[in-house]
Amino acid sequence: MTAIPVYVAFPVSERLRANVEAFVAAVAQDPAANHQQKLDAITDDFINELLKAFFDGPVEALGVRGGMARVINGVVSVINKSARAMVGRVFRKVTAEEQQALARHFSGIQLDVDGRAYSGFPLDPEMANEAALMFESFREGDGDPDQLRRVMRGIVDGAIEHFLDRSVACVRSGALTRGMVTTGRATIAKAAHSALEKTLPGMHPAHRKPVLGYFEEMLLEVAA
């Protein structure tokens, strides 16, 4: 019996869902036409909602204030600027072939779970199993900080790969843009890992609990 795939997923707005569907449908109907305007309608909302899911949501769950809030807000600002620079530079003018690749990509990360629209990516079965064990162990009060770091890094790195790397990989870029993308990607990964190391492992269990609960709710079983 095949296990149901586990996804890391966040709910998307109706506007983003509709704009993704409009872009995918337009490319399918007329693959040779220029659909840049429909693509542009996706990018800002996608980045906004991605950052909200992975940063604003956990901060709200924690109710954090003071120095930790400044650390996280600084990280979000860095990632926001880098992600917009990457996507804006790469997506500003795409070919018909690249539009088709982007349409396949955006369609692939769109999910429908119980009638609600999500964006998400599948976890490796081994990582999904370890994540389930980690969340359970911390609920019971005997979690391993090293396992916490490993699982959360896996989730963060998976988000960067599926939501950013695979998006920009759909578009061929010149040397200058490739260099900017490489630098931006490294900046985003470093900032996200830094936020993780400075918050969750050393956090008081009472404060960490709602944050881990938030991330655990992002793990969804999605039948094919």
C-alpha positions in Angstrom: 0.0 0.0 0.0 1.4 3.4 -1.1 1.6 6.1 1.6 -0.2 9.3 0.9 2.4 12.1 0.0 2.9 14.7 2.6 3.2 18.3 1.4 4.4 21.5 3.0 1.7 23.8 2.0 0.1 27.2 2.7 -3.4 28.5 1.8 -3.3 31.1 -1.0 -5.7 34.0 -1.6 -8.5 33.8 -4.1 -6.9 36.5 -6.2 -3.6 34.6 -6.5 -5.4 31.3 -7.2 -7.5 33.0 -9.9 -4.4 34.8 -11.5 -2.4 31.6 -11.6 -5.3 29.8 -13.2 -5.8 32.6 -15.7 -2.1 32.5 -16.7 -2.0 28.7 -17.0 -5.2 28.7 -19.1 -4.0 31.6 -21.4 -0.7 29.8 -22.0 -2.5 26.5 -22.8 -5.0 28.3 -25.1 -2.4 30.3 -27.0 1.2 29.1 -26.2 2.9 31.3 -28.7 1.3 34.6 -27.5 2.8 37.1 -25.0 1.2 36.6 -21.6 3.6 38.8 -19.7 0.8 40.9 -18.1 -0.8 37.8 -16.6 2.5 36.5 -15.3 3.2 39.9 -13.7 -0.1 39.7 -11.9 1.1 36.6 -10.1 4.6 37.5 -8.8 4.0 40.2 -6.2 1.1 38.2 -4.5 3.1 35.0 -4.6 6.1 36.5 -2.8 3.9 38.3 -0.3 1.9 35.2 0.5 5.0 33.0 0.6 6.7 35.3 3.2 3.5 35.6 5.2 3.2 31.8 5.4 6.8 31.2 6.5 7.5 34.2 8.6 4.5 36.4 9.5 2.4 33.4 10.5 5.0 31.9 12.9 5.6 35.4 14.4 1.9 35.9 15.0 1.7 32.4 16.5 4.6 33.3 18.9 3.3 36.8 19.7 7.0 37.8 19.7 8.0 41.3 20.7 11.3 43.1 21.3 14.7 41.9 20.1 13.5 38.7 18.6 10.9 40.5 16.6 13.5 42.8 15.3 15.7 39.9 14.3 12.8 38.2 12.4 11.6 41.4 10.8 15.2 42.1 9.6 15.4 38.6 8.1 12.0 39.1 6.3 13.2 42.4 4.9 16.4 40.9 3.5 14.5 37.9 2.0 11.8 40.2 0.6 14.2 42.4 -1.2 16.3 39.5 -2.5 13.3 37.5 -3.7 11.8 40.5 -5.5 15.1 41.4 -7.1 15.5 37.8 -8.3 12.0 37.3 -9.7 11.7 40.8 -11.1 14.9 40.5 -13.0 14.3 37.0 -14.3 10.6 37.3 -15.1 10.6 40.8 -16.7 10.7 39.4 -20.2 10.2 35.8 -21.0 9.8 33.8 -24.2 6.8 31.8 -25.2 8.7 28.6 -24.4 9.6 29.9 -20.9 6.0 31.0 -20.3 5.0 27.4 -20.9 7.6 26.1 -18.4 6.4 28.7 -15.8 2.8 27.7 -16.4 3.7 24.0 -15.8 5.7 25.0 -12.7 2.9 27.2 -11.1 0.3 24.6 -12.0 2.5 21.9 -10.3 2.7 23.8 -7.0 -1.0 24.6 -6.8 -3.0 22.2 -4.6 -6.7 21.8 -3.9 -7.3 20.4 -0.4 -10.9 20.0 0.7 -12.0 22.6 -1.8 -9.4 25.2 -0.6 -6.5 26.4 -2.7 -3.0 25.9 -1.4 0.6 26.2 -2.8 2.9 23.5 -1.7 5.7 21.0 -2.4 6.1 17.3 -1.4 8.4 16.3 1.4 10.7 13.3 0.8 9.0 10.4 2.6 12.0 10.0 5.0 11.9 13.7 5.9 8.1 13.6 6.3 8.4 10.7 8.7 11.2 12.5 10.7 9.1 15.7 10.8 6.1 13.8 12.2 8.3 12.2 14.9 9.9 15.6 15.7 6.6 17.4 16.2 5.3 14.6 18.3 8.4 14.4 20.5 8.3 18.2 21.2 4.6 18.0 22.1 5.5 15.3 24.6 8.3 17.5 26.1 11.3 15.4 25.1 12.3 16.8 21.7 15.8 16.7 20.3 17.1 20.2 19.3 19.3 18.7 16.6 16.4 16.9 15.1 14.4 20.2 15.2 17.2 22.0 13.3 17.4 19.2 10.8 13.6 19.1 10.1 13.2 22.9 10.0 16.1 23.3 7.7 14.6 20.6 5.4 11.3 22.5 5.3 13.1 25.9 4.7 15.4 24.5 2.0 12.5 22.7 0.3 10.6 26.0 0.2 13.5 27.9 -1.3 14.1 25.1 -3.9 10.5 24.6 -5.0 9.1 28.1 -4.7 12.1 30.1 -5.9 14.8 28.0 -7.5 12.5 26.1 -9.7 10.6 29.2 -10.7 13.7 31.1 -11.9 15.1 27.9 -13.5 12.2 28.0 -16.0 13.8 31.1 -17.6 17.1 31.2 -19.4 19.3 34.0 -18.1 22.5 35.8 -19.1 25.7 35.6 -17.1 24.9 38.9 -15.2 21.4 37.7 -14.2 22.6 34.3 -13.3 25.2 35.8 -11.0 22.6 38.0 -9.3 20.3 35.0 -8.9 23.1 33.0 -7.3 23.9 35.8 -4.9 20.2 36.4 -4.1 19.6 32.7 -3.4 22.6 32.5 -1.1 21.4 35.6 0.7 17.9 34.2 1.2 19.2 30.8 2.4 21.7 32.5 4.9 19.0 34.8 6.3 16.4 32.0 6.7 18.9 29.7 8.4 20.1 32.5 10.6 16.5 33.2 11.7 16.0 29.5 12.5 19.2 29.3 14.6 18.4 32.4 16.5 14.9 31.5 17.5 13.5 28.0 17.7 16.3 25.8 19.2 16.8 28.0 22.3 13.3 29.2 22.7 11.4 28.5 26.0 9.1 25.4 25.4 6.0 27.4 26.2 6.8 29.9 23.5 8.0 27.3 21.0 4.9 25.2 21.2 2.6 27.4 19.2 5.2 28.0 16.5 5.8 24.3 16.1 2.1 23.8 16.0 1.8 26.4 13.2 4.4 24.6 11.1 2.9 21.2 11.8 -0.4 22.4 10.4 1.5 23.2 7.2 2.1 19.5 6.7 -0.8 18.1 4.6 -1.5 14.7 3.2 -2.5 15.2 -0.4 -3.9 12.2 -2.3 -2.9 12.0 -5.9 
